[in-house]
Amino acid sequence: MLTEKQFEKYEKLIYEQLGISYRQAKREMLQSKLNKLLRREGISCYDEYYNLLLSNNNGKIWNNFVDEITIHKTDFLREENHFDYIKANINNIFQNNPRIIKNNEIRIWSSACSTGEEPYTIAMILKDCLPESMNIKILGTDISNKVVSHAQKGAYDLSELSVFNSYQIHQYFDKVEDKYIIKSEIKDLITLRTFNLMEHFPFKNNFDIIFSRNVMIYFDNSTQEKLIKKYYNVLTTGGLLFIGHSESLTQKQYKFKYIHPTIYMKTV
């Protein structure tokens, strides 16, 4: 049984390193995840595993811990109204952000990309609604090495493609044995890598659109405000921030202009 003292140590570690807030209400969930990890590593003591994590930061044991502690739920075309908004307002997006037309380039960040469905969906949508000559650059990041590796393969089961009709499946995927592989013309638009949102943002160039959907719900209000500010600082003027339907910037300090439910713009 995870003691109160042990829970507090793990809770602090997770909060400080990952930004995720595990409250008492999630104590049983955390204990279940830890038990699974301890069995995997052949360890019987919570304290021994904790000390191992501290000495193995960024190693395999730590990465396994992060993979288990974080939640990875996503689908193709998830919260489809965001993609409908982009298609319906592409000219307004250009008008509000003249950098895109000037440089003939659009830069998008899928900041919690999980197994890749979000950045691949973004690429599909932009490929269809942007001029063929425009350079599309999409960065997909996630804190979990495991899901980023899955995303990089771009291989999915037919059951995961239920939102697409047969024409779209043929358009975007190649069937290889029992898997459906993202076509290279879509995959080549995307760079996928591991990144912790709690770290300093090292980007040399700002983004025109940031997707941060259903990730802030795991953070407390203070961490959310810090992240929102960091997003603001790496967006171009006229750039858009998309958040999840279960998220809100209400009662938070932010500089964004409210555009539409879950859609915000950087105006200065």
HELIX and SHEET records of a PDB file:
HELIX    1   1 GLU A    4  LEU A   18  1                                  15    
HELIX    2   2 GLN A   24  LYS A   26  5                                   3    
HELIX    3   3 ARG A   27  GLU A   41  1                                  15    
HELIX    4   4 TYR A   46  SER A   55  1                                  10    
HELIX    5   5 LYS A   60  ILE A   69  1                                  10    
HELIX    6   6 ASN A   81  ALA A   88  1                                   8    
HELIX    7   7 ILE A   90  ASN A   96  1                                   7    
HELIX    8   8 ARG A   99  ASN A  103  1                                   5    
HELIX    9   9 GLU A  117  CYS A  129  1                                  13    
HELIX   10  10 ASN A  145  LYS A  153  1                                   9    
HELIX   11  11 LEU A  158  LEU A  161  5                                   4    
HELIX   12  12 SER A  166  TYR A  172  1                                   7    
HELIX   13  13 SER A  184  LYS A  187  1                                   4    
HELIX   14  14 MET A  216  TYR A  218  5                                   3    
HELIX   15  15 ASN A  221  ASN A  233  1                                  13    
SHEET    1   A 7 ILE A 190  THR A 194  0                                        
SHEET    2   A 7 ASN A 135  ASP A 142  1                                        
SHEET    3   A 7 GLU A 105  SER A 110  1                                        
SHEET    4   A 7 PHE A 207  SER A 212  1                                        
SHEET    5   A 7 LEU A 235  ILE A 243  1                                        
SHEET    6   A 7 ILE A 263  MET A 265 -1                                        
SHEET    7   A 7 LYS A 257  HIS A 260 -1                                        
SHEET    1   B 3 ALA A 155  TYR A 156  0                                        
SHEET    2   B 3 LYS A 179  ILE A 182 -1                                        
SHEET    3   B 3 PHE A 173  VAL A 176 -1                                        
END                                                                             
